[in-house]
Amino acid sequence: MIKKILILLFLLLITAYLIVAVTAFNTKPADQVCKGMELIIKDSIDHGFISQKGILRLLNGKKLSPVGKKMGDINTRLLEEELSQHPLIENVECYRTPGCKIGIEVTQRLPILRVMANNGDNYYIDNKGKIMPIPNSSAHVAVVTGYVDRDFAVKELYTLGVFLQAHPLWDAQIEQINVTQAKELELVPRVGEHIIFLGKPGNYEEKFEKLKTFYEKGLNQVGWNKYSRISLEFNNQIICTKKEK
């Protein structure tokens, strides 16, 4: 008798499971409701320009939050277009997840130089060579000062910024880039009480290789504060100006 009851209970459980499974399988994904968002902000450790709260606030402000809406009614392309208009966002990808959520991956714009020019301009140059507004948090990049307009910044200084980013030694060493009235470049290092004069923009590989050799074989021998100016302007030579005593 007990065995028959157990068999009957087992059959009832199997029947109930099949009913639930069939109901779930027959539910169209488009009719299911979005349960939330999975936000991924790339490079968020190094640069905190964009936050998850900021993304949520932006979507809520435009009444585009997908949460609670039917998955079939959510326009992921529209979400991408709206978020891409943010001045600190480079790229956005939106997609549906198997768990009835909307995935959003945000790529931030990455600054390589900050310009604080004599004419009052204050902005970043990003890694694509475009003008980038100043966010709430600062970035650890070299500061450009002096007589620099936006055209000179995105054409000439961008190349120098890319070079510094690609060479950790110089990225760490160069603190400031000053542009003279003659559009020549002076660098202020973090280590050493001297000015590095590059002259006209260009030939950075050659100029910085000379500087590296001079650091290793020259300043390491005579001291880092002996010279007030190190000129790399001319090919195959370095001109140094001693400090006045």
Secondary structure, 3 states (H helix, E strand, C coil): CHHHHHHHHHHHHHHHHHHHHHHHHHCCHHHCECCEEEEEEECCCCCCCCCHHHHHHHHHHCCCCCCCCEHHHCCHHHHHHHHHCCCCEEEEEEEECCCCEEEEEEEECCEEEEEEECCCCEEEEECCCCEECCCCCCCCCEEEEECCCHHHHHHHHHHHHHHHHHCHHHHHHEEEEEECCCCCEEEEECCCCCEEEEECCCCHHHHHHHHHHHHHHHHHHHCCCCEEEEECCCCCCCEEEECCC
